[in-house]
């Protein structure tokens, strides 16, 4: 995979960075939170999973922890990065359980749903190894 597969700008107005290659994320499974007309859920927020958020979304009918081999989905664990639906992230934010986000990997379309200030307030501080 090359960076040419990653398209668009992030919420900071710079080129969109990958969210995760392991596990492979993104609506298009490119590793990026890119989006397009078929992505009705707007999977545009690159979030760092927490136990609290995973429990929150499971309670709302979206179990992200159970592997689904038929979809090549390994199941997520705390610390994994994943492209979330912007509306689910916002719902978790309002409930006080939003996971941290990687601003450079959040697609600019997330701003159609989530205020930049909310994303900035949950920005992950990345080390050089991330």
LINDAKA-V751700 format. One record per residue. N is the residue number from 1. SS is DSSP state (~ for helix, > for strand, _ for the rest). PSI is psi in radians with two decimals (NA if undefined). Layout:
N/SS/PSI
N/SS/PSI
This chain:
1/_/2.40
2/_/2.89
3/~/-0.24
4/~/-0.32
5/~/-0.31
6/_/2.09
7/_/2.69
8/_/-3.09
9/>/2.76
10/>/-3.11
11/_/-0.21
12/_/-0.07
13/_/0.21
14/_/2.97
15/>/2.40
16/_/2.28
17/_/2.76
18/_/2.62
19/_/-0.96
20/_/2.35
21/>/-0.33
22/_/1.76
23/_/2.66
24/>/2.11
25/_/-3.10
26/_/2.56
27/_/-0.65
28/_/0.06
29/_/0.79
30/_/-0.16
31/_/-0.16
32/_/2.74
33/_/0.76
34/_/2.86
35/_/2.97
36/_/-3.04
37/_/-0.45
38/_/-0.22
39/_/1.35
40/_/-0.35
41/_/-0.11
42/_/1.20
43/>/1.24
44/>/-0.02
45/>/2.03
46/>/1.91
47/>/2.64
48/>/1.96
49/_/2.50
50/_/2.76
51/~/-0.71
52/~/-0.80
53/~/-0.74
54/~/-0.68
55/~/-0.73
56/~/-0.87
57/~/-0.57
58/~/-0.73
59/~/-0.37
60/_/0.24
61/_/0.09
62/_/1.54
63/_/1.90
64/_/0.03
65/_/-0.42
66/_/2.15
67/_/2.49
68/>/1.41
69/~/-0.59
70/~/-0.33
71/~/0.18
72/_/0.68
73/>/2.05
74/_/-0.19
75/_/2.50
76/_/2.68
77/_/2.77
78/_/2.39
79/_/-0.40
80/_/2.55
81/>/2.49
82/>/2.52
83/>/1.91
84/>/2.71
85/>/2.32
86/~/-0.67
87/~/-0.61
88/~/-0.70
89/~/-0.77
90/~/-0.70
91/~/-0.77
92/~/-0.66
93/~/-0.82
94/~/-0.47
95/~/-0.06
96/_/0.34
97/_/0.38
98/_/2.38
99/_/2.85
100/>/2.73
101/>/2.71
102/_/1.75
103/~/-0.71
104/~/-0.31
105/~/0.07
106/_/2.15
107/>/2.52
108/~/-0.45
109/~/-0.32
110/~/-0.50
111/~/-0.23
112/~/-0.34
113/_/-0.69
114/_/2.26
115/_/2.47
116/~/-0.66
117/~/-0.66
118/~/-0.76
119/~/-0.79
120/~/-0.63
121/~/-0.25
122/_/0.44
123/>/2.27
124/_/2.45
125/_/1.85
126/_/2.49
127/_/2.95
128/_/-0.31
129/_/-0.24
130/_/NA
